[in-house]
Amino acid sequence: MKMSTIFELVSFKVKNADKAAQLRREAMEHAKQFKGFINYRALTNTEDPTLFTDLVEWASLEDAQAAAEKVMTLPEFQAMMSEIEAVESMKHFSIDKIVE
């Protein structure tokens, strides 16, 4: 069986929606440089604009975990990290089935 890519799903609350959205867009460009990066979808809750979810696709769980560690220490991500009020969830998922 072919190994599936890994989806990282991170849900978090930010202090200032507009400021955090801009900083997240900037941080996303840096994420493209990480090993195993495939794509990054930045989602905003339709009822509460301070609730963000990031859906990032990685080549492997190891790549996702290594990137998560780097994000905590690299200066390019610190401004965005400082806008996070609370992380609600950070989980990794593999695909069971796709219907198109």
VMD Tcl script that builds the backbone (N, CA, C; Angstrom):
set m [mol new atoms 300]
animate dup $m
set s [atomselect $m all]
$s set {name element resname resid chain x y z} {
  {N N MET 1 A 0.841 -1.193 0.000}
  {CA C MET 1 A 0.000 0.000 0.000}
  {C C MET 1 A 0.880 1.248 0.000}
  {N N LYS 2 A 0.550 2.216 -0.848}
  {CA C LYS 2 A 1.308 3.463 -0.935}
  {C C LYS 2 A 1.103 4.289 0.338}
  {N N MET 3 A 2.200 4.854 0.825}
  {CA C MET 3 A 2.115 5.679 2.027}
  {C C MET 3 A 1.435 7.009 1.701}
  {N N SER 4 A 0.488 7.383 2.507}
  {CA C SER 4 A -0.260 8.622 2.331}
  {C C SER 4 A 0.559 9.821 2.808}
  {N N THR 5 A 0.255 10.967 2.250}
  {CA C THR 5 A 0.826 12.182 2.819}
  {C C THR 5 A 0.167 12.420 4.172}
  {N N ILE 6 A 0.729 13.344 4.925}
  {CA C ILE 6 A 0.230 13.647 6.265}
  {C C ILE 6 A -0.353 15.057 6.280}
  {N N PHE 7 A -1.511 15.186 6.901}
  {CA C PHE 7 A -2.144 16.491 7.067}
  {C C PHE 7 A -2.002 16.915 8.516}
  {N N GLU 8 A -1.459 18.101 8.692}
  {CA C GLU 8 A -1.341 18.696 10.022}
  {C C GLU 8 A -2.477 19.696 10.159}
  {N N LEU 9 A -3.286 19.532 11.182}
  {CA C LEU 9 A -4.439 20.393 11.422}
  {C C LEU 9 A -4.232 21.095 12.758}
  {N N VAL 10 A -4.060 22.423 12.691}
  {CA C VAL 10 A -3.805 23.215 13.891}
  {C C VAL 10 A -4.902 24.257 14.023}
  {N N SER 11 A -5.626 24.224 15.137}
  {CA C SER 11 A -6.675 25.208 15.404}
  {C C SER 11 A -6.230 26.075 16.568}
  {N N PHE 12 A -6.382 27.402 16.380}
  {CA C PHE 12 A -5.919 28.322 17.419}
  {C C PHE 12 A -6.696 29.625 17.400}
  {N N LYS 13 A -6.675 30.304 18.529}
  {CA C LYS 13 A -7.330 31.597 18.697}
  {C C LYS 13 A -6.237 32.657 18.703}
  {N N VAL 14 A -6.496 33.767 17.997}
  {CA C VAL 14 A -5.518 34.847 17.921}
  {C C VAL 14 A -6.036 36.089 18.659}
  {N N LYS 15 A -5.108 36.966 18.998}
  {CA C LYS 15 A -5.447 38.197 19.723}
  {C C LYS 15 A -6.128 39.220 18.814}
  {N N ASN 16 A -5.545 39.450 17.647}
  {CA C ASN 16 A -6.051 40.447 16.703}
  {C C ASN 16 A -6.149 39.781 15.337}
  {N N ALA 17 A -7.372 39.626 14.827}
  {CA C ALA 17 A -7.589 38.858 13.594}
  {C C ALA 17 A -6.850 39.444 12.394}
  {N N ASP 18 A -6.928 40.750 12.201}
  {CA C ASP 18 A -6.304 41.366 11.023}
  {C C ASP 18 A -4.784 41.266 11.084}
  {N N LYS 19 A -4.223 41.596 12.226}
  {CA C LYS 19 A -2.767 41.536 12.385}
  {C C LYS 19 A -2.267 40.098 12.237}
  {N N ALA 20 A -2.951 39.165 12.882}
  {CA C ALA 20 A -2.546 37.759 12.833}
  {C C ALA 20 A -2.657 37.203 11.417}
  {N N ALA 21 A -3.694 37.609 10.671}
  {CA C ALA 21 A -3.865 37.115 9.302}
  {C C ALA 21 A -2.692 37.561 8.430}
  {N N GLN 22 A -2.279 38.805 8.568}
  {CA C GLN 22 A -1.151 39.305 7.786}
  {C C GLN 22 A 0.139 38.574 8.159}
  {N N LEU 23 A 0.376 38.407 9.451}
  {CA C LEU 23 A 1.585 37.710 9.903}
  {C C LEU 23 A 1.585 36.251 9.479}
  {N N ARG 24 A 0.403 35.631 9.477}
  {CA C ARG 24 A 0.310 34.232 9.050}
  {C C ARG 24 A 0.636 34.119 7.567}
  {N N ARG 25 A 0.135 35.057 6.746}
  {CA C ARG 25 A 0.444 35.028 5.314}
  {C C ARG 25 A 1.947 35.111 5.084}
  {N N GLU 26 A 2.624 35.950 5.845}
  {CA C GLU 26 A 4.078 36.076 5.725}
  {C C GLU 26 A 4.783 34.792 6.160}
  {N N ALA 27 A 4.348 34.222 7.264}
  {CA C ALA 27 A 4.951 32.984 7.781}
  {C C ALA 27 A 4.758 31.823 6.805}
  {N N MET 28 A 3.619 31.796 6.127}
  {CA C MET 28 A 3.335 30.716 5.183}
  {C C MET 28 A 4.409 30.632 4.097}
  {N N GLU 29 A 4.900 31.771 3.664}
  {CA C GLU 29 A 5.925 31.784 2.616}
  {C C GLU 29 A 7.212 31.107 3.103}
  {N N HIS 30 A 7.517 31.250 4.382}
  {CA C HIS 30 A 8.705 30.608 4.948}
  {C C HIS 30 A 8.496 29.100 5.104}
  {N N ALA 31 A 7.272 28.691 5.361}
  {CA C ALA 31 A 6.975 27.266 5.551}
  {C C ALA 31 A 7.283 26.457 4.296}
  {N N LYS 32 A 7.184 27.102 3.141}
  {CA C LYS 32 A 7.449 26.397 1.877}
  {C C LYS 32 A 8.874 25.867 1.798}
  {N N GLN 33 A 9.765 26.408 2.596}
  {CA C GLN 33 A 11.171 26.005 2.549}
  {C C GLN 33 A 11.460 24.712 3.319}
  {N N PHE 34 A 10.525 24.273 4.154}
  {CA C PHE 34 A 10.760 23.093 4.976}
  {C C PHE 34 A 10.738 21.811 4.144}
  {N N LYS 35 A 11.574 20.867 4.539}
  {CA C LYS 35 A 11.623 19.548 3.895}
  {C C LYS 35 A 10.243 18.887 3.989}
  {N N GLY 36 A 9.778 18.359 2.884}
  {CA C GLY 36 A 8.520 17.613 2.867}
  {C C GLY 36 A 7.271 18.461 2.713}
  {N N PHE 37 A 7.420 19.790 2.628}
  {CA C PHE 37 A 6.260 20.671 2.488}
  {C C PHE 37 A 5.549 20.395 1.166}
  {N N ILE 38 A 4.220 20.289 1.202}
  {CA C ILE 38 A 3.426 20.100 -0.019}
  {C C ILE 38 A 2.509 21.309 -0.244}
  {N N ASN 39 A 1.661 21.631 0.727}
  {CA C ASN 39 A 0.833 22.831 0.613}
  {C C ASN 39 A 0.307 23.264 1.974}
  {N N TYR 40 A -0.241 24.469 2.014}
  {CA C TYR 40 A -0.661 25.096 3.271}
  {C C TYR 40 A -1.943 25.856 2.991}
  {N N ARG 41 A -2.989 25.496 3.707}
  {CA C ARG 41 A -4.266 26.203 3.595}
  {C C ARG 41 A -4.528 26.920 4.920}
  {N N ALA 42 A -4.685 28.226 4.841}
  {CA C ALA 42 A -4.969 29.040 6.022}
  {C C ALA 42 A -6.474 29.296 6.064}
  {N N LEU 43 A -7.127 28.810 7.099}
  {CA C LEU 43 A -8.581 28.922 7.214}
  {C C LEU 43 A -8.954 29.853 8.358}
  {N N THR 44 A -10.039 30.587 8.172}
  {CA C THR 44 A -10.565 31.480 9.209}
  {C C THR 44 A -12.019 31.105 9.453}
  {N N ASN 45 A -12.397 31.029 10.699}
  {CA C ASN 45 A -13.758 30.670 11.077}
  {C C ASN 45 A -14.738 31.720 10.553}
  {N N THR 46 A -15.841 31.281 9.982}
  {CA C THR 46 A -16.817 32.203 9.394}
  {C C THR 46 A -17.632 32.951 10.438}
  {N N GLU 47 A -17.698 32.441 11.665}
  {CA C GLU 47 A -18.475 33.101 12.721}
  {C C GLU 47 A -17.610 33.912 13.664}
  {N N ASP 48 A -16.357 33.515 13.846}
  {CA C ASP 48 A -15.443 34.220 14.734}
  {C C ASP 48 A -14.099 34.374 14.029}
  {N N PRO 49 A -13.793 35.571 13.534}
  {CA C PRO 49 A -12.564 35.766 12.764}
  {C C PRO 49 A -11.274 35.610 13.563}
  {N N THR 50 A -11.372 35.467 14.875}
  {CA C THR 50 A -10.166 35.232 15.679}
  {C C THR 50 A -9.858 33.744 15.831}
  {N N LEU 51 A -10.682 32.884 15.250}
  {CA C LEU 51 A -10.431 31.438 15.272}
  {C C LEU 51 A -9.832 31.027 13.929}
  {N N PHE 52 A -8.598 30.571 13.965}
  {CA C PHE 52 A -7.867 30.170 12.768}
  {C C PHE 52 A -7.646 28.666 12.790}
  {N N THR 53 A -7.583 28.066 11.611}
  {CA C THR 53 A -7.141 26.686 11.461}
  {C C THR 53 A -6.174 26.647 10.286}
  {N N ASP 54 A -5.053 25.997 10.494}
  {CA C ASP 54 A -4.077 25.790 9.429}
  {C C ASP 54 A -4.114 24.321 9.040}
  {N N LEU 55 A -4.205 24.070 7.750}
  {CA C LEU 55 A -4.168 22.717 7.216}
  {C C LEU 55 A -2.939 22.636 6.317}
  {N N VAL 56 A -1.940 21.905 6.796}
  {CA C VAL 56 A -0.671 21.817 6.073}
  {C C VAL 56 A -0.441 20.363 5.667}
  {N N GLU 57 A -0.124 20.175 4.399}
  {CA C GLU 57 A 0.137 18.826 3.896}
  {C C GLU 57 A 1.638 18.606 3.803}
  {N N TRP 58 A 2.080 17.462 4.341}
  {CA C TRP 58 A 3.502 17.098 4.389}
  {C C TRP 58 A 3.725 15.747 3.729}
  {N N ALA 59 A 4.934 15.536 3.270}
  {CA C ALA 59 A 5.292 14.260 2.645}
  {C C ALA 59 A 5.301 13.117 3.663}
  {N N SER 60 A 5.627 13.430 4.932}
  {CA C SER 60 A 5.677 12.384 5.961}
  {C C SER 60 A 5.421 12.984 7.335}
  {N N LEU 61 A 5.099 12.129 8.281}
  {CA C LEU 61 A 4.901 12.564 9.664}
  {C C LEU 61 A 6.200 13.138 10.219}
  {N N GLU 62 A 7.328 12.523 9.860}
  {CA C GLU 62 A 8.633 13.006 10.337}
  {C C GLU 62 A 8.906 14.427 9.850}
  {N N ASP 63 A 8.561 14.706 8.594}
  {CA C ASP 63 A 8.741 16.059 8.063}
  {C C ASP 63 A 7.855 17.056 8.815}
  {N N ALA 64 A 6.625 16.670 9.088}
  {CA C ALA 64 A 5.695 17.545 9.807}
  {C C ALA 64 A 6.206 17.841 11.214}
  {N N GLN 65 A 6.672 16.815 11.901}
  {CA C GLN 65 A 7.165 16.992 13.265}
  {C C GLN 65 A 8.439 17.835 13.301}
  {N N ALA 66 A 9.321 17.630 12.341}
  {CA C ALA 66 A 10.555 18.418 12.284}
  {C C ALA 66 A 10.238 19.883 12.021}
  {N N ALA 67 A 9.296 20.146 11.130}
  {CA C ALA 67 A 8.906 21.527 10.832}
  {C C ALA 67 A 8.277 22.191 12.054}
  {N N ALA 68 A 7.446 21.462 12.787}
  {CA C ALA 68 A 6.801 22.020 13.974}
  {C C ALA 68 A 7.839 22.448 15.009}
  {N N GLU 69 A 8.890 21.676 15.150}
  {CA C GLU 69 A 9.957 22.039 16.084}
  {C C GLU 69 A 10.687 23.296 15.624}
  {N N LYS 70 A 10.955 23.393 14.322}
  {CA C LYS 70 A 11.675 24.553 13.781}
  {C C LYS 70 A 10.849 25.830 13.907}
  {N N VAL 71 A 9.544 25.729 13.679}
  {CA C VAL 71 A 8.659 26.893 13.753}
  {C C VAL 71 A 8.751 27.553 15.127}
  {N N MET 72 A 8.934 26.756 16.160}
  {CA C MET 72 A 8.988 27.291 17.525}
  {C C MET 72 A 10.244 28.135 17.768}
  {N N THR 73 A 11.291 27.946 16.982}
  {CA C THR 73 A 12.558 28.618 17.264}
  {C C THR 73 A 13.000 29.615 16.204}
  {N N LEU 74 A 12.524 29.489 14.969}
  {CA C LEU 74 A 12.988 30.374 13.898}
  {C C LEU 74 A 12.396 31.779 14.024}
  {N N PRO 75 A 13.213 32.803 13.844}
  {CA C PRO 75 A 12.730 34.186 13.982}
  {C C PRO 75 A 11.622 34.549 12.998}
  {N N GLU 76 A 11.583 33.914 11.825}
  {CA C GLU 76 A 10.562 34.221 10.821}
  {C C GLU 76 A 9.145 33.915 11.297}
  {N N PHE 77 A 9.013 33.100 12.333}
  {CA C PHE 77 A 7.695 32.704 12.819}
  {C C PHE 77 A 7.329 33.340 14.157}
  {N N GLN 78 A 8.242 34.058 14.764}
  {CA C GLN 78 A 8.004 34.561 16.114}
  {C C GLN 78 A 6.900 35.613 16.183}
  {N N ALA 79 A 6.796 36.495 15.189}
  {CA C ALA 79 A 5.743 37.511 15.209}
  {C C ALA 79 A 4.367 36.845 15.173}
  {N N MET 80 A 4.217 35.852 14.298}
  {CA C MET 80 A 2.944 35.131 14.223}
  {C C MET 80 A 2.666 34.386 15.526}
  {N N MET 81 A 3.678 33.731 16.055}
  {CA C MET 81 A 3.493 32.973 17.298}
  {C C MET 81 A 3.046 33.884 18.442}
  {N N SER 82 A 3.539 35.118 18.460}
  {CA C SER 82 A 3.187 36.037 19.547}
  {C C SER 82 A 1.739 36.509 19.454}
  {N N GLU 83 A 1.115 36.345 18.294}
  {CA C GLU 83 A -0.295 36.732 18.126}
  {C C GLU 83 A -1.254 35.627 18.553}
  {N N ILE 84 A -0.737 34.440 18.826}
  {CA C ILE 84 A -1.599 33.320 19.227}
  {C C ILE 84 A -1.943 33.434 20.698}
  {N N GLU 85 A -3.240 33.463 20.957}
  {CA C GLU 85 A -3.737 33.525 22.337}
  {C C GLU 85 A -3.801 32.131 22.943}
  {N N ALA 86 A -4.268 31.157 22.151}
  {CA C ALA 86 A -4.391 29.780 22.645}
  {C C ALA 86 A -4.422 28.807 21.472}
  {N N VAL 87 A -3.700 27.695 21.611}
  {CA C VAL 87 A -3.771 26.610 20.632}
  {C C VAL 87 A -4.834 25.633 21.119}
  {N N GLU 88 A -5.859 25.435 20.315}
  {CA C GLU 88 A -6.952 24.550 20.705}
  {C C GLU 88 A -6.643 23.099 20.374}
  {N N SER 89 A -5.937 22.879 19.245}
  {CA C SER 89 A -5.646 21.511 18.822}
  {C C SER 89 A -4.508 21.521 17.814}
  {N N MET 90 A -3.646 20.509 17.904}
  {CA C MET 90 A -2.620 20.284 16.884}
  {C C MET 90 A -2.487 18.779 16.714}
  {N N LYS 91 A -2.977 18.288 15.574}
  {CA C LYS 91 A -3.007 16.848 15.320}
  {C C LYS 91 A -2.542 16.557 13.901}
  {N N HIS 92 A -2.123 15.310 13.676}
  {CA C HIS 92 A -1.699 14.853 12.354}
  {C C HIS 92 A -2.634 13.738 11.891}
  {N N PHE 93 A -2.951 13.772 10.599}
  {CA C PHE 93 A -3.898 12.825 10.031}
  {C C PHE 93 A -3.374 12.254 8.728}
  {N N SER 94 A -3.736 11.007 8.448}
  {CA C SER 94 A -3.478 10.413 7.139}
  {C C SER 94 A -4.837 10.221 6.458}
  {N N ILE 95 A -4.808 10.051 5.150}
  {CA C ILE 95 A -6.051 9.930 4.384}
  {C C ILE 95 A -6.573 8.502 4.446}
  {N N ASP 96 A -7.837 8.372 4.752}
  {CA C ASP 96 A -8.494 7.072 4.703}
  {C C ASP 96 A -9.094 6.863 3.311}
  {N N LYS 97 A -9.791 7.887 2.788}
  {CA C LYS 97 A -10.450 7.765 1.482}
  {C C LYS 97 A -10.725 9.150 0.946}
  {N N ILE 98 A -10.661 9.283 -0.388}
  {CA C ILE 98 A -11.009 10.536 -1.050}
  {C C ILE 98 A -12.130 10.254 -2.042}
  {N N VAL 99 A -13.149 11.097 -2.036}
  {CA C VAL 99 A -14.229 11.018 -3.013}
  {C C VAL 99 A -14.234 12.341 -3.769}
  {N N GLU 100 A -14.163 12.275 -5.088}
  {CA C GLU 100 A -14.167 13.502 -5.895}
  {C C GLU 100 A -15.262 13.469 -6.921}
}
mol reanalyze $m
mol bondsrecalc $m
mol representation Tube
mol addrep $m
